[in-house]
């Protein structure tokens, strides 16, 4: 199921999943009707500072790790909730991120886009925009043959289950809109533009491929609908 | 009782950051209660109280930690 929604709705949905017993795997995808900036757990003070300056973009905080994510119609996100005892989690969070990244790699291959997944984060010294998710590298994240990032992955591990979350660039984001809103130098936007690539397809199509790949890997039964491309909920 | 960053919380020898204390310094906590959250390599992890008692925080929020670091104590009272 693809939701056309806001970043806030996605984060609320993610949080709600932990408020009840997690007994089965649940996955869904998201794309966004408007631009939004989603801050990581270490960036909440920064979020409050930007919010105090009356930013025109949606500002949201999230509970999964990592840096700022710039959501909008250019992005497709996936949430995957796994019960705490699930075998994918048995080898630890890094393995789980790599496994999740591997599924994205498979889905991208179905669209004839070859990628590699990151094993270790790069040295921080190399990064100009290390405050941004797409300015950094973490386990399982996908890069094209030129080392440009396409998929970001983050995770939240709780006692009753784990949330794996991904963000895939479908088209080129207007990075300057984000760096301007955050009072960051334009060179950061140029860096992000240079260091990222995108899938170049519609959200519906990539959603269909990635959710199908995830469900097959986990043997999750999908909703009884025949036409994937009509599986969009506008919220 | 010591509250340490478990050696098994994540695999590699990476540094983490305490992103939140979910119980306050001096607060009474129960065994199994959620005490803190730590972020490492884009993964947000939970730290659970090992015992009942009064929480004494030794490492504040945003401290950089490694596996095995002592970050708090839970004092039996």
Contacts between the chains, C-beta under 8 A, distances in Angstrom:
chain1	res1	chain2	res2	distance
A	40	B	39	7.4
A	41	B	19	3.9
A	41	B	20	6.8
A	41	B	37	6.6
A	41	B	39	5.5
A	41	B	44	5.7
A	42	B	17	5.6
A	42	B	19	5.3
A	42	B	39	6.1
A	42	B	62	6.9
A	63	B	37	8.0
A	63	B	44	5.8
A	64	B	42	7.4
A	64	B	43	7.9
A	64	B	44	5.6
A	65	B	39	4.3
A	65	B	40	7.3
A	65	B	41	7.2
A	65	B	42	4.1
A	65	B	43	5.0
A	65	B	44	4.5
A	66	B	39	7.9
A	66	B	42	3.9
A	91	B	11	8.0
A	92	B	8	7.9
A	92	B	10	6.4
A	92	B	11	4.7
A	93	B	10	5.9
A	93	B	11	7.7
A	93	B	41	7.8
A	93	B	43	4.3
A	93	B	45	7.0
A	94	B	10	6.5
A	94	B	11	4.8
A	94	B	12	6.5
A	94	B	41	6.5
A	94	B	43	7.5
A	95	B	11	7.3
A	97	B	41	7.6
A	97	B	42	7.2
A	97	B	43	6.9
A	120	B	12	7.5
A	121	B	14	7.7
A	121	B	41	6.1
A	133	B	42	7.9
A	136	B	42	8.0
A	138	B	41	5.3
A	138	B	42	4.0
A	139	B	41	5.9
A	139	B	42	7.5
A	152	B	42	8.0
A	153	B	42	6.7
A	154	B	42	4.6
A	154	B	43	7.3
A	154	B	44	7.7
A	155	B	42	6.6
A	155	B	43	4.3
A	155	B	44	6.8
A	156	B	43	7.6
A	156	B	44	4.5
A	157	B	43	6.3
A	157	B	44	6.8
A	157	B	45	4.9
A	157	B	46	6.6
A	158	B	46	5.7
A	159	B	34	7.8
A	159	B	46	6.5
A	159	B	48	7.1
